[in-house]
Amino acid sequence: MRRAAWCVLLACALSATAQAERLTLDAALATVTAAHPDRRVAESDLALARADLDQAASQQDFSLFLDGSLRTGQRPDGDWKPDNIGRIVARKPLLDFGRSSQTIAAGNQEIVARQAALFDVENLRRIDIMARYFDVLLADQQYVADNEFMTVAYLDWDKARERFELGIGSRPDLLRLEAFFQDWRERRNASLQRMRSARQKLAHAMYRPGNLPGELAEPALKGNARPLPEYESLLPWVLEKNPRMRVLQAQLTAADARVGAIRAERNPVLEAEVIGGGYSRDAITRDELSAGLVFNIPLYQGGRVDARIARELAQKERNAAELEKLRLELADTLLATLQEIEWLRGSSRPAADLQIEYRDWALERARAEYELELKTNLGASMAETQAAQLRRRQVEYRLALALARLEALSGGSLPPVEGVRE
């Protein structure tokens, strides 16, 4: 009866998540475009950069405004007469000698930087979703393995208890087996909790809070066998294509343009102006319609321009330092990622495969001995087989994540490998 109860409990636990529709890795990765807070922050930064560019471009726009005054003045004869003025003024900047063009160039580079930052956020979100997806699969498989070990421990304890009730065996042995069962029960319950927390993290990564996924489909991960370039040939590609590198490079270019725009504030400004006016008092110096060129030549501006230039140059130097630091970090990260992939392919995967092969053989032997009633370790062999399969999947999931990080470092695509056809 106890054994039947444990089997029912196991079946219920394993089928609890199978009620919902199976979620695939491709479907999970498709949510990378969802309105996740990280993406919304990056999109807001891009919108701000575009607004700044529109503002810079608007400096050359045609402007039309109403200019007027209501006043009165005393005439030579001593009488006070109204001297009201109403004018419509149209003005169009013609030349500012680099001020607006440099500001627009800086705005364009800021947009390039924010687009690269948004692309980097998408890459990071894709990796996060993939990692959370694998965490759910591993949590489910860990629960199955722990439940197998717990069941074996329970059966051993239950059998010893039945024998002890018949006067066979010692109480210390019975307590040892019960403690062993309780340890595995604790591990199994912890695995059950990880199943729930892993699903919540996946739901949050997909930006579906409160909508926890049920059963997940096992991904094929065919890309785990793809050939990779050597470190020496891949490093220049990464330094050129990496999104964070492009962000800093664009910001450096934007800083140069802003410095040029600030320096251009020392240059003259030339505008065309057309005025149509109405006056309550006639005068020979007043025209109802006039047109002309208006220029402004700065003669002295104090230290304002120099201070702003110094600030931009300091920011540019900081960006240049961050860019150089990022080059070093990317070189280290790339090497570490390639070494991890090589280790997983060359050592971890063969070791896991051999462990599975051995456990399959041990399971078949245990099954044969069980049928011949020579031994009763079939349950333990099945649990060890589950653990070996879990180890193999961990290797493949880790390899897939390492390859995804490598693609993200490379700007989303890897260079072709010499001698390998696509």
Secondary structure, 3 states (H helix, E strand, C coil): CHHHHHHHHHHHHHHCHHHCCCECHHHHHHHHHCCCHHHHHHHHHHHHHHHHHHHHHHHHCCEEEEEEECCEEECCCCCEEECCEEEEEEEEEEECCCHHHHHHHHHHHHHHHHHHHHHHHHHHHHHHHHHHHHHHHHHHHHHHHHHHHHHHHHHHHHHHHHHHHCCCCCHHHHHHHHHHHHHHHHHHHHHHHHHHHHHHHHHHHCCCCCCCCCCECCCCCHHHHCCCCCHHHHHHHHHHHCHHHHHHHHHHHHHHHHHHHHHHHHCCEEEEEEEEEEECCCCCCCCCEEEEEEEECCCCCCCHHHHHHHHHHHHHHHHHHHHHHHHHHHHHHHHHHHHHHHHHHHHHHHHHHHHHHHHHHHHHHHHHHHHCCCCCCHHHHHHHHHHHHHHHHHHHHHHHHHHHHHHHHCCCCCCCCCCCCC
